[in-house]
Amino acid sequence: VCKLIGAVFRIPLTNLVGSAAMSYYSSAYSVYNVLLSLATSGIPTGIAAMISRSVALNKLKDTKAIVRLSFQIFVSFGALLTVVGMLFADNIAVLMNSEEASPAVFWIMPAVFCIAVVSVFKGFFQGYNNMVPTALSNIIEAVVKLFLGYGIASWMHQNGFSDSEVVGGAILGVTIGTLLAMIYLMI
């Protein structure tokens, strides 16, 4: 469902800004994927395994310690990557030979922080063999990205913003979707 929603998002966005401007979107997403890998690589799986083991051994006190420590480490690292990415968004875009991708790179960076938080919670729920929160958070993220991301981009396009800014607005919708998925998991 999430992949289908993602495809539905890209098609009208491409029609709105054109395929050349969609390269800014792809550039921002490639930076995001690299930082995401650094910030969250294997977190949900590792946390799930540790939580599952603690639950199986009836050491529920350990699950709190695992989540607390994981949260401190990965949220701090995610926050650091977010701040550095936002401060150097222009430089990152230039390094990628896509100066126009700067707004998109800037607005995707807060999602790195949100995904670090999301990863810890996903690992927690998966450790208890509860996949519903993970699935629902993914759907929340995808639906918000579709409607809010496209809505922001469409509004910006109608109001004369540049294509790079419009793509940045679409990426802001992605970040807000990730933020709402994070809030859902925290609740």
C-alpha positions as CSV (number, residue, x, y, z in Angstrom):
1,V,0.0,0.0,0.0
2,C,2.8,2.4,0.9
3,K,4.7,1.8,-2.3
4,L,1.5,2.3,-4.3
5,I,0.8,5.6,-2.5
6,G,4.4,6.6,-3.2
7,A,4.0,5.9,-6.9
8,V,0.7,7.9,-6.9
9,F,2.6,10.8,-5.3
10,R,5.4,10.9,-7.8
11,I,3.3,10.8,-10.9
12,P,1.2,14.0,-10.3
13,L,4.3,15.7,-8.8
14,T,6.2,15.0,-12.0
15,N,3.3,16.3,-14.1
16,L,3.3,19.5,-11.9
17,V,7.0,20.4,-12.0
18,G,8.4,18.3,-15.0
19,S,10.9,15.5,-15.1
20,A,13.9,17.9,-15.0
21,A,12.8,19.3,-11.6
22,M,12.1,15.8,-10.3
23,S,15.8,15.3,-10.4
24,Y,16.0,17.7,-7.4
25,Y,13.6,15.4,-5.6
26,S,15.7,12.4,-6.5
27,S,18.9,14.2,-5.4
28,A,17.4,15.1,-2.0
29,Y,16.2,11.5,-1.6
30,S,19.6,10.1,-2.3
31,V,21.2,12.3,0.4
32,Y,18.3,11.3,2.7
33,N,18.8,7.6,2.1
34,V,22.6,7.8,2.9
35,L,22.0,9.7,6.1
36,L,19.1,7.4,6.9
37,S,21.4,4.4,6.6
38,L,23.9,6.0,8.9
39,A,21.3,7.0,11.5
40,T,19.1,3.9,11.5
41,S,21.0,1.0,9.9
42,G,19.6,-2.1,11.5
43,I,18.1,-0.3,14.5
44,P,14.6,-1.8,14.4
45,T,15.9,-5.3,13.8
46,G,18.5,-5.1,16.6
47,I,16.2,-3.5,19.1
48,A,13.5,-6.0,18.2
49,A,15.9,-8.9,18.8
50,M,17.0,-7.6,22.2
51,I,13.4,-6.8,23.3
52,S,12.2,-10.2,22.2
53,R,14.9,-11.9,24.1
54,S,14.2,-9.8,27.2
55,V,10.5,-10.6,27.0
56,A,11.1,-14.3,26.5
57,L,13.3,-14.4,29.6
58,N,10.7,-12.3,31.5
59,K,13.2,-9.5,32.0
60,L,10.8,-6.7,31.4
61,K,13.0,-4.2,33.2
62,D,15.6,-4.8,30.6
63,T,13.3,-3.7,27.8
64,K,13.0,-0.3,29.3
65,A,16.7,0.0,29.6
66,I,17.2,-1.1,26.0
67,V,14.6,1.4,24.7
68,R,16.0,4.2,26.8
69,L,19.6,3.6,25.7
70,S,18.7,3.1,22.1
71,F,16.6,6.3,22.2
72,Q,19.4,8.4,23.6
73,I,22.0,7.1,21.2
74,F,20.1,7.2,17.9
75,V,18.0,10.2,18.6
76,S,21.2,12.2,19.4
77,F,22.9,10.9,16.2
78,G,19.7,11.6,14.2
79,A,19.6,15.1,15.6
80,L,23.2,15.7,14.8
81,L,22.8,14.5,11.2
82,T,19.7,16.7,10.8
83,V,21.4,19.9,12.1
84,V,24.5,19.3,10.0
85,G,22.4,18.4,6.9
86,M,20.3,21.6,7.3
87,L,23.3,23.8,7.9
88,F,25.1,22.5,4.8
89,A,22.2,21.8,2.5
90,D,23.5,24.3,-0.1
91,N,27.0,22.7,0.0
92,I,25.5,19.2,-0.3
93,A,23.5,20.2,-3.3
94,V,26.5,21.7,-4.9
95,L,28.6,18.6,-4.2
96,M,25.8,16.6,-6.0
97,N,26.0,18.9,-9.0
98,S,22.4,20.0,-8.4
99,E,22.4,23.4,-6.8
100,E,18.7,23.6,-7.4
101,A,18.1,20.7,-5.1
102,S,19.1,22.8,-2.1
103,P,15.5,23.5,-0.8
104,A,14.6,19.8,-1.2
105,V,17.8,18.7,0.6
106,F,17.1,21.3,3.4
107,W,13.5,20.1,4.0
108,I,14.3,16.4,3.9
109,M,16.8,16.7,6.8
110,P,14.3,16.9,9.7
111,A,12.9,13.6,8.5
112,V,16.3,12.0,9.4
113,F,15.7,12.9,13.0
114,C,12.1,11.6,12.9
115,I,13.1,8.3,11.3
116,A,15.8,7.8,14.0
117,V,13.0,8.1,16.6
118,V,10.6,6.0,14.5
119,S,13.2,3.3,14.2
120,V,13.6,2.9,18.0
121,F,9.8,2.6,18.4
122,K,9.4,0.2,15.5
123,G,12.1,-2.0,17.1
124,F,10.2,-1.9,20.4
125,F,6.9,-2.9,18.9
126,Q,8.4,-5.6,16.7
127,G,10.2,-7.0,19.7
128,Y,6.7,-7.6,21.2
129,N,5.6,-9.1,17.8
130,N,3.2,-6.3,17.3
131,M,3.5,-5.1,13.7
132,V,0.3,-3.0,13.7
133,P,2.0,0.2,14.9
134,T,4.7,-0.1,12.3
135,A,2.3,-0.7,9.5
136,L,0.0,2.1,10.6
137,S,2.9,4.5,10.9
138,N,4.0,3.7,7.4
139,I,0.5,4.3,6.1
140,I,0.2,7.6,8.0
141,E,3.6,8.7,6.5
142,A,2.6,7.7,3.0
143,V,-0.9,9.3,3.1
144,V,0.3,12.6,4.5
145,K,3.2,12.7,2.0
146,L,0.6,12.2,-0.8
147,F,-1.9,14.7,0.2
148,L,0.1,17.3,2.1
149,G,3.3,17.0,0.0
150,Y,1.4,17.4,-3.2
151,G,-0.9,20.0,-1.7
152,I,2.0,22.2,-0.7
153,A,3.7,21.7,-4.0
154,S,0.5,22.5,-5.9
155,W,-0.1,25.7,-3.9
156,M,3.5,26.8,-4.4
157,H,3.3,26.1,-8.1
158,Q,0.1,28.2,-8.4
159,N,1.7,31.0,-6.5
160,G,4.8,31.3,-8.8
161,F,7.5,29.6,-6.7
162,S,10.4,28.2,-8.7
163,D,10.4,24.5,-9.5
164,S,13.2,23.9,-7.0
165,E,11.1,25.5,-4.3
166,V,8.0,23.6,-5.3
167,V,10.0,20.3,-5.0
168,G,11.2,21.5,-1.6
169,G,7.6,22.0,-0.6
170,A,6.7,18.5,-1.7
171,I,9.7,17.2,0.3
172,L,8.4,19.2,3.3
173,G,5.2,17.1,3.0
174,V,7.3,14.0,3.2
175,T,9.0,15.4,6.4
176,I,5.7,16.3,8.0
177,G,4.4,12.8,7.2
178,T,7.4,11.3,8.9
179,L,6.9,13.7,11.9
180,L,3.2,12.5,12.2
181,A,4.2,8.9,12.0
182,M,6.7,9.5,14.8
183,I,4.1,11.2,16.9
184,Y,1.7,8.3,16.3
185,L,4.3,5.8,17.5
186,M,5.2,7.8,20.5
187,I,1.6,8.0,21.6
